[in-house]
């Protein structure tokens, strides 16, 4: 019985692969704004301009390196392309109080939400942080990237520019 | 076929049927713009083990062990469903051996609209900060206490959220004995008042919960409560950079293995009530912030099975009020909340020296000062003539034995376009008997450590970098029950941003035994392409405690080749 279920499962995954994947809308989950109000993730929008969704945590060093690196040029990015970055913190009660202090001290100008019990993280199938998504002007997820190394922010921005020009994105 | 297996397979069949209905994209785009998607993720970890008696790595009869899982989530408009398959052949070293074999461990179906949100199947939920109820999943630690049952969430009026749930908790490949039931209500005062409150900058959110568990009493000696209730309230006040969150939970008497104490070789359950309080307050402005956290926990292990231990069948979450470190040496001896009793707190200040100032230099400099500590409760024994239980009281004004402290300073600075670095110093106190063995009589000495971390990144051209990390952990080198001092060196090379190669050497130079002054070499490499990542490592890993998201597990020493693949689609 178990074997049968598993083979069915595998079969489903592979048969779906042909038309699943990129190009879907942001799934629905409830996240919290820093002012405590609740927002559904399927309402994220940026007036037809691209959105970067970045999953991070206050205890995640590479996440903060990535957001710091983007922050250095974020003003230019928004000016040139109109892109907006939405930072989703997966901190739980232990450290969610630190989200606002980190964001303010670092002077990040991002739109920040807290995904306290990781409902949005699960809906977006994020294994571990940092994980970054690129959403096009129609609200469709078109690109994603797991982990952060030096220089990833440049690749991300190249893709934002390509997205606007309608060119093919690269990993 | 057992009932549960029938249920599982029928839910699976229904799920497969539903996704087979998913129309091709070309059609949907013409019809509507609603969400219609299938996504998922995979993770596979495997390790080949060599026995190594010097570092204490045991012989593994299977030679190779692996953990794997895959999630699939389907969403169409307001409907969503998903499942997870897990496989342990056999489970890797350091995890509970009851994770054995494979099967579907999670499946759910959910309907959400503006008024109602109904889920059946495995549910992840959190009431408030989680002091009373949190079901949560962390694959890295194999922590999953999901509630298999029904949940209803409703927003009857703007600003009001009501939740109700009932079910049994996941326990390895089955569910625990006890039934968990809970209700929670939360009111965002500003949203209710709407137009009136639009101009009020101070936001106030209040909430309250009631959670109860039922487990039959079959104990021949004790009269155990079959129903145990817990209730709590919380308050959140926010104004610009000011944030206050406070939560209090009271639990009725709940005798269990987790709160039992051993007197002269016999286990005595405690019939005392439990309580927990947690608060966090922060004040932040651009470039500067302060935060304080405090917590008091008394007999607050809350599980849906009174015989459960370790991480199993926990209903609630007791966050540690200490900093979770990511560097190896400061994270060597991490702290975890002691549910039997603890008073703890943390204070942190962060400051950013602005660009162009003397200390800030051209790019600015971040500095963090943090102090945290945790003590036991001052317990006052009460004579108990029945001798069936242990009784005690506590007072709020006094604290007991010290469990932990961590004082650290961390400085982050960018020196030029190419070079940036982190410098950290920490002083830690670790009561090994309590934190690691849960008993004051485990026979270890308290450990005091001094730690230095230097982390330098040199970005030699766009997308290419070399990172050096030097760490030192100074401890008592004469304490034969511990391993003494360590030094660790890391070189990590990222020739392009999607490839890394790293060499790590952890050197136990202070081991009290001369022949055990060993180097633990570990070579690792990885490749990332978008949402896919594969990494390898070969070498020795020391025994230690590994923590993610506030949950910790002991990892034994190992020597061998490990591979990890993660992917999402």
Interface residues (C-beta under 8 A of the other chain):
Chain A: X1 X2 X5 X6 X8 X9 X12 X13 X16 X17 X19 X20 X21 X23 X24 X25 X26 X27 X28 X34 X35 X36 X37 X38 X42 X59 X60 X61 X90 X92 X93 X94 X95 X96 X97 X98 X100 X101 X102 X103 X104 X105 X106 X107 X116 X117 X118 X119 X122 X123 X124 X125 X126 X127 X128 X131 X143 X144 X145 X146 X147 X149 X150 X151 X152 X154 X155 X171
Chain B: X1 X5 X8 X9 X12 X16 X19 X22 X24 X25 X33 X34 X35 X36 X37 X38 X39 X40 X41 X43 X70 X71 X72 X73 X75 X78 X80 X83 X85 X102 X103 X104 X112 X124 X125 X126 X128 X129 X130 X131 X134 X136 X137 X139 X140 X161 X188 X190 X191 X203 X205 X236 X238 X241 X243 X245 X278 X280 X281 X282 X284 X285 X286 X287 X288 X289 X290 X291 X293 X317 X319 X320 X321 X323 X324 X325 X326 X327 X348 X350 X351 X352 X366 X457 X459 X462 X463 X464 X465 X494 X496 X497 X498 X500 X528 X529 X530 X531 X532 X533 X549 X550 X566 X567 X568 X569
